[in-house]
Amino acid sequence: MSNTVLIPPKFMESKYSSSFEQFVGSKLYEYSVDKEWVYGFQTDVNRHQNQGGSIHGGVLMTAIDHILAMHILRQPNPPTRIATIQLNSYFVSRGVAGKFIIARPKIIRKTRDVIFVEGSLLHGNYEFYFARGIWKIVQSDK
């Protein structure tokens, strides 16, 4: 399987790419359509594949945690600091290493103290992973 990076049209390197790359080992790409952000990253067979030939679940969980948090921080009037306090993962089907992964995050609800977010990881239009989480808005020290 080839590890050639084929970035789909519209995607540009994200301003969050360096921190994403530090944790996931891949650049992060993004684009906006109708005020909705779409993210993507290229997986690597040698780096992200588990013994069964799928993308390692830890890679998926790390990637979605980072993407959902970044999505919160790019909203209008974002909190200064946030922390993941819950992240539920649903491995819907097999993620294939070596493919470009698309992430579609969505903020579900925001209160004074927490933000509820969910998102899917897809190969094209095929969803293979879903996550739902809660982020705590961390108050700055005074």
Secondary structure, DSSP 4 states (H G I P E B T S, - for coil): ------PPTT-EE-TTHHHHHHHHSS-EEEEEETTEEEEEEE--HHHHB-TTSBBPHHHHHHHHHHHHHHHHHTSSS--SEEEEEEEEEEE-SPPBTTSEEEEEEEEEEE-SSEEEEEEEEEETTEEEEEEEEEEEEEPPP-
